[in-house]
């Protein structure tokens, strides 16, 4: 696929951008290089390659979710300026 002026103008219109003619020429040139690189990858023979999720063989290791006793309320609220009915009291910020 080759990026031409019509395709590039359509892209600019979709993303609501504008650029000068010099910038447009350079961007079209750069995009065509990128598309060319991607096209070379389609020439690779991938018949015997298994699809993969990650490029590395490592996997995430999750810890066991263990329920334990939580801190007592008085320990949790020790640094609060004001507590009412177990809730933090904060200054009103909306009118």
C-alpha positions in Angstrom: 0.0 0.0 0.0 1.4 3.4 -0.9 0.3 6.6 0.9 -0.5 9.3 -1.6 -1.8 12.9 -1.2 -5.5 11.8 -1.3 -5.0 9.2 1.4 -2.9 11.5 3.5 -5.4 14.4 3.2 -8.1 12.0 4.3 -6.1 11.0 7.4 -5.5 14.7 8.2 -9.2 15.4 7.9 -10.1 12.4 10.2 -7.7 13.5 12.9 -8.5 17.2 12.5 -4.9 18.3 11.8 -3.4 20.6 9.3 0.2 20.9 8.1 2.2 22.8 5.6 3.1 21.4 2.1 6.7 20.8 3.2 5.5 18.9 6.3 3.0 17.0 4.2 5.7 15.8 1.8 8.0 14.7 4.6 5.2 12.9 6.5 4.1 11.1 3.4 7.7 10.0 2.8 8.0 8.8 6.4 4.7 7.0 6.3 5.6 5.2 3.1 8.9 4.1 4.7 7.0 2.7 7.7 4.4 1.0 5.5 7.3 -0.4 3.4 8.9 -1.9 6.5 5.6 -3.5 7.6 5.1 -4.9 4.1 8.5 -6.6 4.3 7.3 -8.4 7.4 4.4 -9.9 5.4 6.9 -11.7 3.2 8.1 -13.8 6.1 7.1 -17.5 6.2 5.1 -18.0 9.4 3.5 -21.4 8.6 5.2 -23.2 11.5 5.1 -20.4 14.0 2.6 -20.7 16.9 0.6 -17.6 17.8 1.7 -16.2 21.1 0.4 -13.7 23.6 3.8 -12.6 25.0 7.2 -12.5 23.3 8.8 -13.8 26.5 8.2 -17.1 28.1 7.7 -15.7 31.6 4.3 -15.5 33.0 2.7 -13.3 35.7 2.9 -14.9 39.2 0.0 -14.0 41.4 0.0 -14.5 45.1 -2.7 -16.4 46.9 -5.4 -14.1 48.2 -5.4 -14.7 51.9 -8.0 -13.2 54.2 -6.5 -11.9 57.5 -7.7 -9.7 60.3 -7.7 -6.0 59.4 -6.6 -3.3 61.7 -9.0 -2.1 64.4 -11.0 1.0 63.6 -9.3 3.0 66.3 -5.9 2.3 64.7 -7.1 3.3 61.2 -8.8 6.5 62.4 -5.9 7.5 64.7 -4.6 10.2 62.3 -8.0 11.6 61.3 -8.9 15.1 62.4 -12.6 14.2 63.0 -14.6 11.0 62.9 -18.4 10.8 63.1 -20.2 7.4 63.2 -17.1 5.7 61.8 -16.7 8.1 58.8 -14.1 10.8 58.1 -15.5 14.3 58.4 -14.1 16.7 55.8 -14.8 20.3 55.0 -17.5 20.9 52.5 -16.2 21.7 49.0 -19.4 22.2 47.0 -21.9 24.9 47.4 
